[in-house]
Amino acid sequence: MMQALVIAQRSTCDRALVGSVLVKDKRILSTGYNGSVSGQPHCDDVGHQLVDGHCVRTIHSEMNSLISCAKNGVSTDGTEIYVTHFPCYNCTKHLVQAGIKKINYYYDYHDSPLAIELLRDSGVPYEQIKLDRQFVEELAHKLEDDSE
């Protein structure tokens, strides 16, 4: 989960800094973060492209993780995803279809009810991961100390 939180910092849409990591057999297959289509302007640079209250310029981190696997010929069947925010309904549909066997998340997302219903109906478990705040703070201090 820590890696997903770090990857989220690369997000180029400040409406939601989201990161995800696809894992199989304890190996990282791909990562993703919220960002624009390759070669297109980023929200951070030109602003948001809003439709019905959603920024449509941005590809969600979960989709970027799946797309990375597809581009590199890596199967996602039987993988787990670690994602900073509970996936929206649209991403949940794609994750289920891609064969993700478990969703691990840190923050709840406002669109959860439909996604939860789909996961339950599809038999895909999900779990909110709690991180030890003291561990995270100690790690942050260590990283800061090492960079000096």
Buried (B, 14 or more C-beta within 10 A) or exposed (E): BBBBBBBBEBBBBEBBBBBBBBBBEEEEBBBBBBBBEEEEEBBEEEEBBEEEEBBEBBBBBBBBBBBBBEEEEBEBEEBBBBBBBBBBBBBBBBBBEBEBBBBBBBEEBEBBEEBBEBBEEEEBEBEEEEEEEEEEEEEEEEEEEEEE
